[in-house]
Each structure stands twice: as structure tokens, then as C-alpha cells.
């Protein structure tokens, strides 16, 4: 390419909007992505979309936005982006306990094998910031009452009639999975303090839609979100903020599920 055809470094530099630059800098002061040097056009498109256009939609506060995005990144196995956004979450006031609870909430939905590395990265970041580990415990059950308390919160979230039908319809050789859901998923995790139940449901839905292939479970948790007070508008706000990180196919699939549940609320029984 001749000199006349070459673009100057200034012409190749990232041209983010003022709002995108301000929002990005507020979340990650002084952080410059290596992609801004190697792939400036892509970063220009992404930052203007993810840090200007998308945040202008809806009423999701910055803390909740960062929390659902962290949950989504765990499900997507986006460890590098998680580390960057973890710093952003701490910057906007998400507490270390809340961050740990996001990780713990991910275990029954994403699986420990996928959460493991994120726990270690989180511990590294918190330690670098002077946070003493372990953090204060948030467990609210004992081995003796986890089933009872879990079943109670499961019925609160999912609906007592739905839970009873799930138990009644389970075959004998699969009934233990319903007990696991009640005692482990709901008893060990949903009863924990540190994050309230409505927020936990937003986190769970964020993980399910980000995993992909979980439409049936996402449908159950759209209904559960509505049961605990998260409106259709709030769910759409969450999906909007996930879009830049999970892409259009999974976002559109999730929107279809939201439409199905809000239009026909009878179908709520898959967890």
C-alpha cells in the first residue's frame, strides 16, 4: 500500500462518543483495551453500542446492570471480560459479598466445573484490592432444615401448586432430582443472605439465557421472576443490557420466552 493509501494513526484511532468514553472511564478508570490498538474499528463499534446506546435504554441501575452482566459472563465462560467487568462492578458499588453471591448462585445453574476458575479470579481481584478472605458467611440453613426451608422458598418463587405438580409428576427413579432442587438449589442457595430473592431470580435468568439451549428452564424462571415482583419491563431491561455480550440469537430467544410467558402464564412448570 502506498503512503497515499495508508491511513494515519489518528485516522485509525478509536472514535467513541463522548458518552461512551465517559461511561467506560467511569466503570474502568484508566483501562485501555489492547483491542483498541489492534482492532480499533471493532472497539469503536462495540463501545459506542455497549457503553452509550444500550445503557440509554430502560431503568436498570448501574449496580444491577453490572451484576446481571457478571452472571452472564460466568455462563458464557468469558473469563477475561469477567475480570475487567468485575473491577467495574466494584467501582460502581457492588460489594464483595454480592459478587461472591453471584458466583455461588451460578453453581447450581452453570455447574461448579464452569464456576471454579471464576472463583479464583474473583479471589485474586479482591485480594489485590485489600479485601480479607474468607468473607462473612451468608448461609441461612443447616443440614437439618435445608430441605424444609428450601421447599418453602421454592414454593414462594415458583408457586406451591407448580411445585406440588412437579413432585407428583416425577417418576420414582427421578424423584430425587426434585428433592435436590428443593434442598440444594433452593435450600442451600436461594435462602442465602447477601442478595435478595428478586435479584437472585434476575441473576438466574441471565445465566440461563446466556447458556443457550435452556429455553424451557428460562421459561420457568421468567414466570418465577414475575412471581417475586420483577416486571416484564424489568426483564426486558435486563436482556437489553446483556445483548452486547451474548449476541442477538440468545437475546431474541429470551425475548420470545418472555412474550410466551406474559401472554400465556399457565406454562410455568419447568425449572
ABEGO torsion letter per residue (X at the ends): XBAAABBBAAAABBBBBAAAAAAAAAABBGBBBAAAAABAAAAAAAAAAAAAAAAABEABBAAAAAAAAAAAAAAAGBAAAAAAAAAAAAAAGBBAAAAAAAAAAAAAAAEAAAAAAAAAAAAAAAAAAGBBOBBBBABABBAAAAAAAAAAAAAAAAEAAAAAAAAAABBAAAAAAAAAAAAAAAAAAAABBGBBAAAAAAAAAAAAAAAEGAAAAAAAAAAAAAAAGBBAAAAAAAAAAAAAAAEAAAAAAAAAAAAAAAABAABAABX
